[in-house]
Amino acid sequence: MDGFSLNVFAIEFIGLMMVALCLIVLALPSGRRPSKRARYE
């Protein structure tokens, strides 16, 4: 039971980390890395 609960907690933690990474990537300003799409100047 301990191993199973530990695996579930690890999977949930990894899922939350992935969501946090997605939010961070979306929150980062696109001006830092100039791409072909972001040419507003």
FIBA-364305 format. One line per field, with one value per atom (N, C-alpha, C): residue in one letter; atom name; x, y, z. Coordinates in Angstrom, 3 decimals. Example, Ala and Ser with C-alpha at 12.3 -4.5 7.8 and 13.67 -1.06 7.14 Angstrom:
<markes>
resn a|a|a|s|s|s;
name N|CA|C|N|CA|C;
xx 13.190|12.300|13.200|12.850|13.670|12.900;
yy -5.690|-4.500|-3.300|-2.250|-1.060|0.030;
zz 7.800|7.800|7.800|7.080|7.140|7.870;
</markes>
This chain:
<markes>
resn m|m|m|d|d|d|g|g|g|f|f|f|s|s|s|l|l|l|n|n|n|v|v|v|f|f|f|a|a|a|i|i|i|e|e|e|f|f|f|i|i|i|g|g|g|l|l|l|m|m|m|m|m|m|v|v|v|a|a|a|l|l|l|c|c|c|l|l|l|i|i|i|v|v|v|l|l|l|a|a|a|l|l|l|p|p|p|s|s|s|g|g|g|r|r|r|r|r|r|p|p|p|s|s|s|k|k|k|r|r|r|a|a|a|r|r|r|y|y|y|e|e|e;
name N|CA|C|N|CA|C|N|CA|C|N|CA|C|N|CA|C|N|CA|C|N|CA|C|N|CA|C|N|CA|C|N|CA|C|N|CA|C|N|CA|C|N|CA|C|N|CA|C|N|CA|C|N|CA|C|N|CA|C|N|CA|C|N|CA|C|N|CA|C|N|CA|C|N|CA|C|N|CA|C|N|CA|C|N|CA|C|N|CA|C|N|CA|C|N|CA|C|N|CA|C|N|CA|C|N|CA|C|N|CA|C|N|CA|C|N|CA|C|N|CA|C|N|CA|C|N|CA|C|N|CA|C|N|CA|C|N|CA|C|N|CA|C;
xx 0.841|0.000|0.882|1.982|2.844|3.406|3.896|4.471|3.439|2.219|1.168|0.832|0.642|0.305|1.455|2.694|3.844|3.866|3.532|3.501|2.419|1.245|0.151|0.574|1.218|1.672|2.703|3.610|4.640|3.995|2.999|2.331|1.598|0.911|0.212|1.206|2.350|3.358|3.920|4.186|4.717|3.685|2.416|1.365|1.288|1.367|1.326|2.547|3.705|4.916|4.779|4.174|3.984|3.044|1.977|1.041|1.749|2.565|3.292|4.264|4.943|5.876|5.127|3.960|3.170|2.778|2.346|1.958|3.158|4.330|5.532|5.901|5.831|6.176|5.206|3.927|2.944|3.123|3.601|3.731|5.011|5.992|7.243|6.994|7.630|7.480|8.120|7.424|7.938|9.063|9.276|10.311|11.711|11.848|13.186|13.773|12.944|13.417|12.695|13.289|12.644|12.465|11.237|10.965|10.435|10.176|9.699|8.286|7.533|6.144|6.089|7.018|6.949|7.830|7.341|8.060|7.072|6.898|5.928|6.623|7.954|8.656|8.796;
yy -1.202|0.000|1.260|1.189|2.373|2.706|1.680|1.927|2.481|1.971|2.443|3.903|4.238|5.625|6.550|6.073|6.902|7.147|6.127|6.300|7.301|7.210|8.137|9.561|9.751|11.097|11.612|10.730|11.151|11.549|10.772|11.087|12.427|12.651|13.922|15.074|14.877|15.932|16.253|15.216|15.425|16.176|15.817|16.501|17.973|18.271|19.672|20.422|19.757|20.416|20.714|19.798|20.026|21.208|21.285|22.411|23.715|23.691|24.898|25.315|24.349|24.680|25.307|24.770|25.344|26.780|27.039|28.396|29.327|28.848|29.685|30.022|29.032|29.278|30.285|30.176|31.117|32.498|32.559|33.843|34.565|33.824|34.473|35.426|36.596|37.562|37.025|37.146|36.623|37.503|38.682|39.589|39.089|38.190|37.709|36.891|36.047|35.240|35.675|36.553|37.047|35.930|35.673|34.640|35.297|34.476|35.025|35.583|35.028|35.479|36.784|36.975|38.138|39.266|39.934|41.107|42.266|42.894|43.994|45.341|45.357|46.643|47.191;
zz 0.000|0.000|0.000|0.742|0.795|-0.581|-1.283|-2.599|-3.562|-3.508|-4.426|-4.142|-2.862|-2.514|-2.891|-2.743|-3.092|-4.599|-5.387|-6.844|-7.242|-6.610|-6.931|-6.601|-5.453|-5.071|-6.062|-6.501|-7.460|-8.781|-9.233|-10.506|-10.395|-9.269|-9.091|-9.052|-8.364|-8.270|-9.651|-10.436|-11.790|-12.643|-12.491|-13.244|-12.887|-11.595|-11.165|-11.682|-11.674|-12.178|-13.666|-14.428|-15.860|-16.091|-15.308|-15.443|-15.098|-14.033|-13.629|-14.727|-15.339|-16.419|-17.590|-17.913|-19.011|-18.700|-17.454|-17.075|-17.132|-16.696|-16.723|-18.158|-19.046|-20.454|-21.065|-20.722|-21.268|-20.659|-19.409|-18.727|-19.137|-19.653|-20.053|-21.212|-21.149|-22.257|-23.522|-24.643|-25.902|-26.440|-25.836|-26.323|-26.024|-25.046|-24.707|-25.854|-26.457|-27.575|-28.850|-29.610|-30.836|-31.861|-32.251|-33.237|-34.512|-35.529|-36.790|-36.648|-35.679|-35.508|-34.730|-33.755|-32.876|-33.427|-34.450|-34.971|-35.007|-33.838|-33.748|-33.813|-33.695|-33.690|-35.100;
</markes>
